[in-house]
Amino acid sequence: MTTREVRKAIFPAAGLGTRFLPATKAQPKEMLPLVDKPTIQYGVEEAIASGIEQVIMVTGGGKRAIVDHFDRSLELEHYLEERGKSDMLHILSEVDDLSNQLDITYIQQKEPLGLGHAVWTARRLVEGEACAVLLADDVILGDEPCLKQLIEAHRKTGATVIAVRRFPRSEIGRYGVVVTNGSQGRIHEVTDMVEKPEPGTEPSDLAILGRYVLTPAVFAALDQAEPGAGKEIQLTDAIKHVLGKEPVVALEFTGDYYDTGTVPGYLRANLMLAMKREGLREQLLPLLQELRDT
């Protein structure tokens, strides 16, 4: 199989964020902050560090804040310059620099028909190429970017690559799970995928997380996809469709994983990242001790 260079990444960002209402009534959940950066910025930074040249944001209604975040704010810059806020100007310049390092294209998912449909919406911009998919809810931080690890696995195998992590059986039912047959280090051959298995039926402890490298065959499968669970077009179903026709592998990535897609997970991620921030840790430790003692 010919290995294709991965230059583009799709960011599905059209969800309504209902788990976070009322906070997400008028702002995208992707713009909710982790400490002092919106969750989607972590993903864009990962894409840049992984060699991605173009990001395709698949958005829905009410997502203007994402566009504004990655665009310059001349009014804000002028305000900070007048007041000598050089430290804050530096922070703004770092955000501006992200959009200078890659192209960001925005397209709209006209109907909320699932992750597979969101990815399919970007098909004309990635036609004939392998491409990455990043879900902003899953923040993954480490010495080597998670997506870079997936791209390297794709270079080695030519396969569609799925990011996975081992979870206790008691938690695995919240995720899609891969069935594997044979491994080379952290790369596992995928033979099947099961979405949110019932307790006691888990085929493995390898949970699918929000990073993929997809070959053109997956987009061809999405072209023919019918609505599945929840009357949505599932990306998992499209990947399953190519099993047996070309290789699909799962990569156990290295790095720290933070699930920001639920309120408890989001709060935990904020606390964990704040505790790693110099200056914040010292302020939070007394508060945590106080909470522990109450």
Secondary structure, DSSP 8 states (H G I E B T S, - for coil): -------EEEEEE----GGGTTTTSSS-GGGSEETTEEHHHHHHHHHHHTT--EEEEEE-TT-HHHHHHTS--HHHHHHHHHTT-HHHHHHHHHHHHHHHHSEEEEEE-SS---HHHHHHHTGGGSTTS-EEEE-TTEEEESSS-HHHHHHHHHHHH-SEEEEEEE--TTTGGGSEEEEEEEEETTEEEEEEEEES--TT--S-SEEEEEEEEE-HHHHHHHHT----GGGS--HHHHHHHHTTTS-EEEEE--SEEEE-SSHHHHHHHHHHHHHTSTTHHHHHHHHHHHHHH-
